[in-house]
């Protein structure tokens, strides 16, 4: 399944923030593009394992399963089997923020989000400490970006384009300067690239 990787998937980037968003998806509350991809991957697997005989039925089966709540229950079973403190995990999930320093990038104009650069977003997460510059780099699992605005969405001046979660105020400010270059705002809605570009059998 070939997907558009020019724009971040979902609305979060960073280790814990992506886990949190993934759990939202398991609870059928995740971002629409992430949900679409999860359904498609599951449907393709159902076809390959001959548990469905056509893609439309497979998608319906995957959608029904996701809506049932069973995937989140299975996720919890897997965590418990690996010795996870599920109470502590759920407590952290309930927290709105995971890092000490929070800073929001606000739009300086009204219009429509026409671009969000995945490469720049990835570099910011890395620079915040959420990725490795060297093989022995220590990863900070709590830093990253969330509330990322998606291409095609209307935005008003002063509204949030993305929120930075950083280890300290200085790194948050540095990230903010770079994050400003990741977004483009147009006066009119622009064409949005489909999430799934091609399925190769």
N, C-alpha and C positions, 0 to 999 in steps of 0.2 A: 504494500500500500504506500504509494508515493504521496507525501504531503507537502504543503507549502511551509517551508521552514524560515521564511523571511520575517515572519511575525511571531512573537512568542505564543506558545500554546497556552490557553487559559489566561488567568489574570495574575499569576504568581510565578516568581523565578527565585530559586534558592531552596536549599535542602528541606528544612522544616516547613517552609511556606508551601512548597509543592506537595509535601505529604498531607498537610492540612487541606489543601484544595482537592487532593485525591480522595480523602475521606469524605469531603463534601459530595464528590461525584458518586461514591459508593452509596451515599444517602440520597441520591437523585437530586442534589442541590448544587451540583457543580456548574461551571461555565458551559455554555452551549457548545462551543467548539470542542472542548475536552470530552463532553458527553457524546458528541457525534462520533469522535474518533474511537472511543471506547466501544460504542455500539457496533461500529463497522469492524473493528478488530475481532470482537466476539462473534459477529455474524460470519466473518470469513473462516474462523476456526470451526464454527458449527458446520459449515459446508465441507471443510476439509476432513472433518471427522465423521461425515455422513450422518450428522444428527439433524440436519435439515437438507431439503432437496432443492431449494431455491433461495436466492439471496433475500428476497422480500420477506419470506417466512422466517429466515434466520435473524433478520433485523428485528422483526416483531417479537421473536422469542427472546432475544437479548434485551430488548426494551422492557418486556414484561418482567424479566428476571431482575433487572436493575430497579424497577419500580417496587418490587416485592420486599426489598430490604434484606434479602438473603445474602447479597455480596458483602454488606457491612458486617453481618453476623459471622460470615466465614472469615473475614479479615480479623475480627476479634479472636476467633478460635485460633488462627495462625499466630497471632501475637502471643496469646496465652501459652501456646505450645512451645514458644521460644523463650518463655520466662519473663515476658513483659509485665510490668506493673500497670495493669489496664486502668486502674483508678488514676494514677499519676498521668498516664497518657491522655485520658479523657479530660483531666483537669487542664492540661496544657492546651489541648484542642479548644477549650472554651475561652482561652485568653485571646484577646484581639491582637495583641502584639507579642513578639517573641524576643526582641532585641532592645537594648537600653535607649538607643537614640532613634527617634522617629521624625521624618521630614517628608513633606509632600511637595511634589512638583505640580504647580497650578498652571492652567492654561492662561496665556496672556491675551487670548482673543476668542471670540465666538466663531464657531464654524463646524467643521466636521473632521474627525481624525482621518487622515489619508494614509498615514504610514507610522509604524512603530518598528524600529530596527532591532531585530533579534540579536544580531552580532553585538551591538552596543549594550543591550540589556545583559547579555552573557558576560561581557567584559566588566560591567559594573558589579555584577554579583561576584565575579572572581576577585576584583579589586577590594571589595568589601570584606573578603576573607572566606567567601562561600565556595571558592574553587582553588585549584592549585596553580601556582606559578612555577613551582618545582615539585619533584616527586615526593619530597619530604615535607612539603608545606602542611601546616596544621589547619584543618578546615573548621570554620565557625559555622555550625549547622543552623544557627538562628537568624543570620543576616540574609538580606535579599530585597526583593521588590514584590509588592502586591498591589491590588486595586489598579492594575494596568488597563488603561483604556484601549479599546480595540478599534482597528481601522473600520470605517463605515459608521461609527457612532457619532452622534451630534455631541458637541461640547460647548459649554458657555464659558466666558471669561471668568476666571477665578475657581472653576471646577478642577477637580483632581485628575491629572493624567496618570500619575503613579505615586505610590507611597514607598519611601525608602526605610528599611529597617536595618540599622547599622550598630556597630559595637560602640561608637562614640560620636560626638557631635562633629568633630573635624572630618571624619571619613564620610559622614552623611552629607556634609556640605560639598566635599569633593565629588561625591557621587551625583549630587544634584546638578552641578555644572555640566557633567558629562551627559546626564540623563536628558537635559534640555535639547541635546542634539539628536536624540533618538526619535523624537516625534515631529510629524509634519501635520499642519492644520490647513485645510482648504476651505474656501467659501462655500462650495457646493459638494454634496456627496460624490465620492469617486467610486469607480468600479472596485469591488473587493474580489481578490483572487480566491477561488474555491479552496476549501481546506484540503480536500482529497483531489489530487491532480490526476491520478491514474491508479488502477488496480491491475497488476500484472499476474496472470495465471500461468 
